[in-house]
Amino acid sequence: MIFLGAPGSGKGTQAQALVPNLGIPQISTGDILRAAVKAETPLGLEAKAFMNRGALVPDEVVIGLIQDRLVEPDVSGGWMLDGFPRTTVQAEALDQLLEKLGQPLEAVVLINVPEAKLVERLTGRRTCMTCKRVFHVLFNPPPTTIPFCDDHADCPSELVHRPDDSLDVVIQRQAVYRDQTEPLISYYEQQHKLHSIDGDRPAEAITGELKAFLG
Ligand SMILES: [Zn+2]
């Protein structure tokens, strides 16, 4: 199963919430990349060389890492892929890999949230650099007066608006999603695998609908 959605849609959170329910692991490309680099596998070392140069890790390396991950014993009952594919080229490469492995893709879940809502979600985030807790100015304000964190009253640190959450960066990320990843919606529609879920609701409501649909 693949989770598809724009930055801030909560697809990673939803995949994670389903792990205990479905008993299959969530595979995020960020996690497997970090793990392979740490374990110094041949592909991990290759990926590290690109990352050290500040370059993007090429698709064929990422596909290789996914292949290594999909033959591990804990995924024999299935898997949830989150953060990949991001482009049509990647989706085609993944289709080829899955065919080779004999692991058919059963469903693509799209967490659908209007772009304006995503911008509001992401730009409102404030992060405590000491305890790493993330708040939101509207939806999850800190227990004490903004701009201070108060994690169990022992974190008097100032909250930070991270550069990643600035309006410019957020808008840029949404544009990249729209241009490069959104074409995957019709790609998977044509394969009759797309299930669109209204993501503009509390996370628990979305998880509930997903459990009902997948259970
Ligand atoms: Zn804090």
Residues whose N, C-alpha, C, O or C-beta is under 5 A from the ligand:
A	BS01	ZN	C128 T130 C131 C149 D151 C155 S157
